[in-house]
Amino acid sequence: MNPAPSGAPRTANDDAWVVIPLYNEAQVIGGVVRDLRSVFPNVVCIDDGSRDGSGAIAEAAGASLVTHPINLGQGAALQTGFEYALERGARFVVTFDADGQHRVEDAEVMLERARAEDLAIVFGSRFLDDRTDPGVLKKIVLKTAVWVTNLTTRTRLTDAHNGLRVIREDALRRIKLRQDRMAHGTEIVVQLGRTGLPYAEQPVEVIYSDYSKAKGQSLLNSVNILIDLIIR
């Protein structure tokens, strides 16, 4: 575990930490971290047993680094990141994917909205505007996952499994993730809904790049989400 990097730019977001679960994203993680640090001085990557040097690349780009010796899953990586941020006095945490699918501009707007409207949680949604085209099959799978999630939680969301979120410290302290696969996305919604704290959704763009499609993430992750929802 390494301390926050020195020389980070001083911004209005010093009280926020960006938490990135990281697993074998050496090709893109450096650029993701550098783009984030132009706006957010505090970025921590949880290297969840990567075998391609992702952690070292993230650290060289300016992120703090926490390493899991073996792959524990995205839920475990997020929980480690939450605890790391809270120990360093974070007032807000921004969860952000490592694969370049999220936009820094969207994260910044979501954090500004949380501050301005006194919101404890802001969920990103790719379905509140027309910037994102996930494809017909992926959209069907994701919409089905939203329907199931809304039936079983205290929230009403349009995009229940978007990895871009802003979570305030009081809500963050009530999260204890135990699901190690994609089901953590539902688990975090359930736990946040139980807090009764104010939340909102914010339109965001999810970028389905050639890189993410080549890794099979655009559809496979959605199918995994739906399977985990069914068997949980």
WONOR-V982521 format. One record per backbone hydrogen bond with DSSP energy under -0.5 kcal/mol. NH is the residue of the N-H (numbers start at 1). CO is the residue of the C=O. If there is no record, write none. Layout:
nh-><NH & NH>
co-><CO & CO>
This chain:
nh-><2 & 8 & 11 & 14 & 16 & 17 & 18 & 19 & 19 & 20 & 20 & 21 & 22 & 28 & 29 & 32 & 33 & 34 & 35 & 36 & 37 & 38 & 38 & 39 & 40 & 41 & 43 & 44 & 45 & 46 & 47 & 47 & 48 & 48 & 49 & 49 & 57 & 58 & 59 & 60 & 61 & 62 & 63 & 64 & 66 & 68 & 69 & 72 & 77 & 78 & 79 & 80 & 81 & 82 & 83 & 84 & 85 & 86 & 87 & 88 & 88 & 89 & 90 & 91 & 92 & 93 & 94 & 95 & 95 & 96 & 100 & 107 & 108 & 109 & 110 & 111 & 112 & 113 & 114 & 115 & 116 & 117 & 118 & 118 & 119 & 120 & 121 & 122 & 123 & 124 & 125 & 128 & 134 & 139 & 140 & 141 & 142 & 143 & 144 & 145 & 146 & 147 & 148 & 149 & 150 & 151 & 152 & 152 & 153 & 162 & 163 & 165 & 165 & 166 & 167 & 168 & 169 & 171 & 172 & 173 & 174 & 175 & 176 & 184 & 185 & 186 & 187 & 188 & 189 & 190 & 191 & 192 & 193 & 194 & 195 & 195 & 196 & 197 & 200 & 202 & 204 & 207 & 207 & 208 & 209 & 213 & 214 & 215 & 216 & 217 & 220 & 221 & 223 & 224 & 225 & 226 & 227 & 228 & 229 & 230 & 231 & 232>
co-><65 & 5 & 9 & 11 & 13 & 92 & 42 & 17 & 94 & 18 & 44 & 19 & 46 & 25 & 25 & 28 & 29 & 30 & 31 & 32 & 33 & 34 & 35 & 36 & 36 & 39 & 41 & 18 & 64 & 20 & 45 & 66 & 22 & 46 & 47 & 68 & 53 & 54 & 55 & 56 & 57 & 59 & 58 & 43 & 45 & 47 & 67 & 70 & 73 & 74 & 75 & 76 & 77 & 78 & 79 & 80 & 81 & 82 & 83 & 84 & 85 & 86 & 85 & 15 & 15 & 167 & 17 & 93 & 165 & 19 & 97 & 103 & 104 & 105 & 106 & 107 & 108 & 109 & 110 & 111 & 112 & 113 & 114 & 115 & 114 & 198 & 198 & 166 & 200 & 164 & 202 & 125 & 132 & 135 & 136 & 137 & 138 & 139 & 140 & 141 & 142 & 143 & 144 & 145 & 146 & 147 & 148 & 149 & 149 & 159 & 161 & 95 & 163 & 122 & 93 & 120 & 91 & 168 & 168 & 169 & 171 & 172 & 174 & 181 & 182 & 183 & 183 & 184 & 185 & 186 & 187 & 188 & 189 & 190 & 191 & 192 & 193 & 192 & 121 & 123 & 125 & 101 & 205 & 206 & 207 & 209 & 210 & 211 & 213 & 212 & 216 & 217 & 219 & 220 & 221 & 222 & 223 & 224 & 225 & 226 & 227 & 228>
